[in-house]
Amino acid sequence: MTTPAGTLVPRDARDFGSYQLIAKLATGGMAEIFLARPTGSTSRDVLVLKRILPHLAEDEHFVTMFRDEADLASKVSHKNICRVQALGEYGGTWFIAMEYLHGVPLSRMMTRLSRVGKMLDVRIVAGIIVQACEGLHAAHEARGPDGQPLGLVHRDVSPPNIMVCGDGMVKLLDFGIAKARGANSRTRTGTVKGKNAYMSPEQILGKPLDRRSDVFALAVVMYEMLAIRRLFHRDSDFLTFKAITEEPIPDIRERRPDLPPGMRAALLQAMARDANGRFDTAQAFGNALRNAVATLGGPATAADLARLLIADFGDEMVARDEILKAADEPAPPPRALRSTAPPPLPTAGFQTGATGEIGASDDSQPGRASGQMEAVPSMIVQPVSSRTQSPPLPPARVLDLSGNMLPDSWMIDPNTDLLRSHRLRTIRNAALAFGSLTLITIVVFLITSRMGDATSRSVPPPPPPDAAEPRDAEPPIDAPSGPTRDDIVALSHYGFFSIAANARTQIYIDNNKIGETPLTRLPLAPGPHKVKAIGPRGKFKTLNINIYGGQDTDEGTINW
């Protein structure tokens, strides 16, 4: 029998080697997540167990990627990184046992603030980002058994992967797509890993990555923490990538005029599109933030962050014992059941992340209670108070191409808006505008039809012989006023190539004759292309170019 996500594991199915499974938290594309504890331990000695799905146990790619995640995380030991306790195999299934973290994901904190229209104090922002910088720096500095740097890059620094714990410690999570020197798994051709709205420009363009890519991603997180507004998220991947690589970045002072100048300067440097303009290390970024708020009392301490969680998330921080107590209660007497499914968890539920979400409705649905859970990344479990009135837990959803399971759309991920109410108003206004436009179109059509009928029934008198001819004819009513939807969709599937020459030159691309120079913004499919230019007296040159979707590639002028 398969245990549904969001329920206690039946007592006769809890044994898993040296562990006892307590509750199933989520199931996704690569693994399933359980709240568990070592066999024979106390109810308070809990951990999170991530188990690869049975049907993937024979898939060498997924097994290697799963083991790489545990291997990389186990090589980094730091107070600001979630600790991997064990990697093992039981019954032909690989699993990872991870540290239990009792706290709130940064995505949850930002979502709640956006709903109530509040901002985080700059010291709180600095305190969280400084701790995250320390964890990142430790990961970047990690060394292998040979003593050589691993060159580890997290590649998925984002709000769901940063946890603020009850003791005020900030933890970096989920090394599921991290890469390092000597890693066994490889990114499959054509895939770009990470949450789109937090990728660095070089990550989008498929260039080699180093630690500065993570610095950029963390800076985007900091910007959104200050603004409580998404920075690069757009309605499509293409537009999101374009925003990251090309569009001007709104001045953070428009949202936070109280921001210290040094803090703004550090943010701008960390978000430089050219990696050479950024801080060389996450540690340098953190030090700059410390100095920027020194006159304000310095970054928020762990005690400050702990008080923040107690004040704003106290109802969610007290339910852990209730859930564990329910798991240890004696089995109820047998009775007739309509379903063989185990009973639901006795509270509003757990929060889990990179593997899926539990007990959450889509953020686009109006009327969602503020006390309901937000999803958090893998390696994390957080109960919600039984005092919170929530609907029954829906099944976990979602997965990504990398094999990691992702939170649903109402979380902070590439397909979500932080400001849910603003997003709803936008959708409503768009619907109203569309309806109004449709009505106007019908009215205009009826009027013009009647005018056409009247014109066909009468012939207007000729104009006076001295009447002036109009200089500019008016365009037809149905003339397009801008690019059509098909044009915009087509644009997202092409890049543009330009080339010129100082003499007559024939251009061939991928052995196909294109025409003579100059060529301006020739649309080409993204990817590598071979260009051959034939000039005077049969001279020729060959060029290897890379075309990126929605971007211009200009080779300049060929001089013969």
Rosetta blueprint (number, residue, H / E / L):
1 M L
2 T L
3 T L
4 P L
5 A L
6 G L
7 T E
8 L E
9 V L
10 P L
11 R H
12 D H
13 A H
14 R L
15 D E
16 F E
17 G L
18 S L
19 Y E
20 Q E
21 L E
22 I E
23 A E
24 K E
25 L E
26 A E
27 T E
28 G L
29 G L
30 M L
31 A E
32 E E
33 I E
34 F E
35 L E
36 A E
37 R E
38 P E
39 T L
40 G L
41 S L
42 T L
43 S L
44 R L
45 D L
46 V L
47 L E
48 V E
49 L E
50 K E
51 R E
52 I E
53 L L
54 P H
55 H H
56 L H
57 A L
58 E L
59 D L
60 E H
61 H H
62 F H
63 V H
64 T H
65 M H
66 F H
67 R H
68 D H
69 E H
70 A H
71 D H
72 L H
73 A H
74 S H
75 K L
76 V L
77 S L
78 H L
79 K L
80 N L
81 I E
82 C L
83 R L
84 V E
85 Q E
86 A E
87 L E
88 G E
89 E E
90 Y E
91 G L
92 G L
93 T E
94 W E
95 F E
96 I E
97 A E
98 M E
99 E E
100 Y L
101 L L
102 H L
103 G E
104 V E
105 P E
106 L H
107 S H
108 R H
109 M H
110 M H
111 T H
112 R H
113 L H
114 S H
115 R H
116 V H
117 G L
118 K L
119 M L
120 L L
121 D L
122 V H
123 R H
124 I H
125 V H
126 A H
127 G H
128 I H
129 I H
130 V H
131 Q H
132 A H
133 C H
134 E H
135 G H
136 L H
137 H H
138 A H
139 A H
140 H H
141 E L
142 A L
143 R E
144 G L
145 P L
146 D L
147 G L
148 Q L
149 P E
150 L L
151 G L
152 L L
153 V E
154 H L
155 R L
156 D L
157 V L
158 S L
159 P H
160 P H
161 N H
162 I E
163 M E
164 V E
165 C E
166 G L
167 D L
168 G L
169 M L
170 V E
171 K E
172 L E
173 L L
174 D L
175 F L
176 G L
177 I L
178 A L
179 K E
180 A L
181 R L
182 G L
183 A L
184 N L
185 S L
186 R L
187 T L
188 R L
189 T L
190 G L
191 T L
192 V L
193 K L
194 G L
195 K L
196 N H
197 A H
198 Y H
199 M L
200 S L
201 P H
202 E H
203 Q H
204 I H
205 L L
206 G L
207 K L
208 P L
209 L L
210 D L
211 R H
212 R H
213 S H
214 D H
215 V H
216 F H
217 A H
218 L H
219 A H
220 V H
221 V H
222 M H
223 Y H
224 E H
225 M H
226 L H
227 A H
228 I L
229 R L
230 R L
231 L L
232 F L
233 H L
234 R L
235 D L
236 S L
237 D H
238 F H
239 L H
240 T H
241 F H
242 K H
243 A H
244 I H
245 T H
246 E L
247 E L
248 P L
249 I L
250 P L
251 D L
252 I H
253 R H
254 E H
255 R L
256 R L
257 P L
258 D L
259 L L
260 P L
261 P H
262 G H
263 M H
264 R H
265 A H
266 A H
267 L H
268 L H
269 Q H
270 A H
271 M L
272 A L
273 R L
274 D L
275 A H
276 N H
277 G H
278 R L
279 F L
280 D L
281 T L
282 A H
283 Q H
284 A H
285 F H
286 G H
287 N H
288 A H
289 L H
290 R H
291 N H
292 A H
293 V L
294 A H
295 T H
296 L H
297 G L
298 G L
299 P L
300 A L
301 T L
302 A H
303 A H
304 D H
305 L H
306 A H
307 R H
308 L H
309 L H
310 I H
311 A H
312 D H
313 F H
314 G H
315 D H
316 E H
317 M H
318 V L
319 A L
320 R H
321 D H
322 E H
323 I H
324 L H
325 K H
326 A H
327 A H
328 D H
329 E L
330 P L
331 A L
332 P L
333 P L
334 P L
335 R L
336 A L
337 L L
338 R L
339 S L
340 T L
341 A L
342 P L
343 P L
344 P E
345 L L
346 P L
347 T L
348 A L
349 G L
350 F E
351 Q E
352 T L
353 G L
354 A L
355 T L
356 G L
357 E L
358 I L
359 G L
360 A L
361 S L
362 D L
363 D L
364 S L
365 Q L
366 P L
367 G L
368 R L
369 A L
370 S L
371 G L
372 Q L
373 M L
374 E L
375 A L
376 V L
377 P L
378 S L
379 M L
380 I L
381 V L
382 Q E
383 P E
384 V L
385 S L
386 S L
387 R L
388 T L
389 Q L
390 S L
391 P L
392 P L
393 L L
394 P L
395 P L
396 A L
397 R L
398 V L
399 L L
400 D L
401 L L
402 S L
403 G L
404 N L
405 M L
406 L L
407 P L
408 D L
409 S L
410 W L
411 M L
412 I L
413 D L
414 P L
415 N L
416 T L
417 D L
418 L L
419 L L
420 R H
421 S H
422 H H
423 R H
424 L H
425 R H
426 T H
427 I H
428 R H
429 N H
430 A H
431 A H
432 L H
433 A H
434 F H
435 G H
436 S H
437 L H
438 T H
439 L H
440 I H
441 T H
442 I H
443 V H
444 V H
445 F H
446 L H
447 I H
448 T H
449 S H
450 R H
451 M H
452 G H
453 D H
454 A H
455 T H
456 S H
457 R H
458 S L
459 V L
460 P L
461 P L
462 P L
463 P L
464 P L
465 P L
466 D L
467 A L
468 A L
469 E L
470 P L
471 R L
472 D L
473 A L
474 E L
475 P L
476 P L
477 I L
478 D L
479 A L
480 P L
481 S L
482 G L
483 P L
484 T L
485 R H
486 D H
487 D H
488 I H
489 V H
490 A H
491 L H
492 S L
493 H L
494 Y L
495 G E
496 F E
497 F E
498 S E
499 I E
500 A E
501 A E
502 N L
503 A L
504 R L
505 T L
506 Q E
507 I E
508 Y E
509 I E
510 D L
511 N L
512 N E
513 K E
514 I E
515 G E
516 E E
517 T L
518 P L
519 L E
520 T E
521 R E
522 L E
523 P E
524 L E
525 A L
526 P L
527 G E
528 P E
529 H E
530 K E
531 V E
532 K E
533 A E
534 I E
535 G L
536 P H
537 R H
538 G H
539 K L
540 F E
541 K E
542 T E
543 L E
544 N E
545 I E
546 N E
547 I E
548 Y L
549 G L
550 G L
551 Q L
552 D E
553 T E
554 D E
555 E E
556 G E
557 T E
558 I E
559 N L
560 W L
